[in-house]
């Protein structure tokens, strides 16, 4: 129970920081909504950990619910890293095209 309270306290700190950044206009609306949903979802999953454990047992997993959430989180992180890499590659190609056009115009 102490672990849940500590985790929810940390999430509350992140939410406070998120609202502070939104108030200072350091993040946009879409980013604010994404992180708001993310942290509320994390809080919900922490509160529903016993139900996730029961679901894992019913589905035949040998690990606990928290381990399944950890594995799921790692998969999601790798997906985001993959998407970020694709965006960076596209930006690099666009920069190369722009630089090439500028170089040809200057000659």
N, C-alpha and C positions, 0 to 999 in steps of 0.2 A: 504494500500500500504506500509506503514511503517513497518507493521508486516512482509510482504513478504521480504522486503529489509533486515530487521534484521535477519530473518530466513536464507536467502541466505548468509548473512555475516557470521553467525555461521557455516554454512556448509562449506564455504570457509576456515574458520579457521580449521575445522576438516580435510579438504582436505590437507591443508598446513602441518598439523601435520602428516597426513598419508604419504605424500611424504617425510617428514623429517625422519620418522621412517624407510621407505623403503631405503632411502639413507644411514642411519646408520646401515642397515641390522638387525634391531630389529624385523622385521616381514618378513615372507616368501612371495613368489610370489602369491601363492593361496590366502592367507589372504589379501594381498594387492589388488588383483583383486576383491575379494568379497566386501571389504569395499569401493573400488572405485565405483563399480557398485551400492552399497547401497546408497552412498552419492549423486551420480549423479541422481539416481532414486528419492531420497528424494527431490532434487532440482527441478527435472522435475515435481513431484507431487505438489510442492508448486506453481510453475509457472502455472500449469494447474488446479488450485483450482476452478476457476469459471466453467470450463467444468465438473469437478467432481460434483459440486453442481447441474448443469443441468442434468447430468446423474442420480444422486440420485433422483431428482424430477421425471424424466421420468420413473424410475424403481419403483416409489411409496414409497420411503423411506421418512419418516417424518423428518429425521435429515439432517443436512447440510453435505457437502462433507468432511469437516475437522473432523467431528465426525465419519463418516464412516472410514476415514483413521486412526483415533485413535483406533477404534474398531478392524480394520484389523491389526494394529500394535500390539495390545495386543494379538490377536490370534497368530500372528507370533512369538511373544516373548514366549508365553506358549509352542508353538511347539518346539522352540529351547531349552527351559528348559527341555522339555520331552526328546528330543534327547540327550542332555547333561547328563541327569540322566541315560539313557540307557547305554551310553558310560562309565560312572563312574562305573556302576554296572558290566559291562563286565571287566573293568580293575581290580576291586576288586576280581572278580572270578579268573582272571588270576594270580593275586598276591597270592591268597590263594593256587592255584595249585602249583605255584613255591615254596612257603614256605613249603608246605606239602612235595614236592619232596626233598627239601634240608634237612628237618628234618628227613625224612626216611633214606637218605644217610648217615647222621651223626651218626645214631644209629648203 
